[in-house]
Amino acid sequence: MNLLKVLATISGLTLVSRVLAFGRDVLIARVFGAGMATDAFFVAFKLPNLLRRLFAEGAFSQAFVPIFGEYRNRKGHDETRLLVDHVSTMLALILFGVTLVGIIAAPVLVYISAPGFARNDAQFDLTVQLLRITSPYIFFISLVAVAAGILNTYNKFWVPAFAPILLNLCFIGGALWAAPYFDPPILALAWAVFVAGIVQLAFQIPFLKKIGMLPRPRFSLRHEGMRRVIRQMGPAAFGVSIAQLSLILNTVFASFLVAGSVSWLYYADRLMEFPTGMLGVALGTILLPSLSKLHANNDTAEYSRMLDWGLRLTFLLALPAALALGMIAVPLLATFFQYGAFSAHDVLMSRSALVGYSVGLIGLILVKILAPGFYARQNIRTPVKIGVATLIATQLMNIVFVFGLDLAHAGLALSIGLGACLNAAVLFHFLRRHGIYRAEPGWPSFFAKLGAALLVLGLLLWFGMGSEQHWLEARGWPRILHLAALVAGGMAAYFGVLYALGFRPRDYYKRATE
């Protein structure tokens, strides 16, 4: 299996999901704007999303996928099936308890995560109500992540990559058709989240059954594989909670700023998730099971080459994305979101956050490439220690940027980006120091050619964009067509220069380890 082809498949499905996500956010911005109700929903949705990343996509996948890959390679189908049964049952019991806590303790959770809302009783009560509806999402979507880890190890990458499309379709249906039937209308989005969790889980069940890995209720603390997963989940949960705590603290800071700050950060983050999802998440999804198989086979040379391949693709694709997001932030935000209740002022405020995020885009994606280099070796403690240092540095930057330099919500975005760059730099240092990664030849010329292509891209965007005021005043198809031409022209110029300098797609073909 060609990993470049797999990456293209996952990225393509992610592109469809992101396009639908933009459609949903355009609808949300048009119907609800950026204010008290949307701030309440984004906080209520962020909490189960954070827990999902903590229990499933984060701690669970880091602990489970390497051990699952080891079982599949060394112990056969029956033992692997028993591992899936025991681990899935254990996680489902934990998640059920977490979901109950989310429903019962919703007021406490809202007060902790957004204490500034306590100044407005109506906003606080609405956030609590929304959180109680969205809390079950953590149960369903975490089981979706379990299924994803299994399917990815069996090289069924497209199935988990398709699941987020269903979430966005539920969101669009809620905003477009269900909102008028709820009072307040924002409740429709919370119920859309609830339904999406069930739909995504149901979608993956037939594929698990086909490969003989549909979990059955089975639980015993004496099962050796499950005990190993539990031991790994401890430090993994701590490590992931560090990253999620940083996001929660940013929400705490934002809740004390002017109304709309949470929403401005959200809309900027939505644009940032486009490259991080299409590249960072996609590459991380491919690398973890592939590296786990290589580690199980003791193939250290190919392990290093796999990391080198991921790093080159990251720089090749993430650097132009970061440059473009920073330079054409206003055209992007205005074209996608400036409709209805979302004003020109909201565009400019969101622009400040997007520029801050773009500074750290390369770091955000590199972390998703470098961290699997440790996780696949079942070494979770090293990334955890680095994460603790990053959290401290990020919060110190928050204090300096928000209160010292008065950058408001833009300072929060900048601190996240710079913190990710620091995290990536230290991860890279330790991979080199421990001899896990050894750079392949050709990096200096690689960066020189990238620099030339980025220069051409920057000049084209600068002269092709025109004034920001033009984008704020333009409407409809002229603005859409201008943005499409700008993006298409930029991509053609960037990759055209690289092609002229000798870059070829075949140079990045990579076979998966079976």
Secondary structure, DSSP 4 states (H G I P E B T S, - for coil): -BHHHHHHHHHHHHHHHHHHHHHHHHHHHHHH-SSHHHHHHHHHHHHHHHHHIIIIIIHHHHHHHHHHHHHHHHTHHHHHHHHHHHHHHHHHHHHHHHHHHHHHTHHHHHHHH-GGGGG-HHHHHHHHHHHHHHTTHHHHHHHHHHHHHHHHHTT-THHHHHHHHHHHHHHHHIIIIIGGGSSSTTHHHHHHHHHHHHHHHHHHHHHHHHTT--------TT-HHHHHHHHHHHHHHHHHHHHHHHHHHHHHHHHTSSTTHHHHHHHHHHHHHHHIIIIIIHHHHHHHHHHHHHHHTT-HHHHHHHHHHHHHHHHHHHHHHHHHHHHTHHHHHHHHH-STT--HHHHHHHHHHHHHHHHTHHHHHHHHHHTHHHHTTT--HHHHHHHHHHHHHHHHHHIIIIIIS--HHHHHHHHHHHHHHHHHHHHHHHHHHTTS--PPTTHHHHHHHHHHHHHHHHHHHHHHH--HHHHHH--HHHHHHHHHHHHHHHHHHHHHHHHHTT--GGGG--BPP-
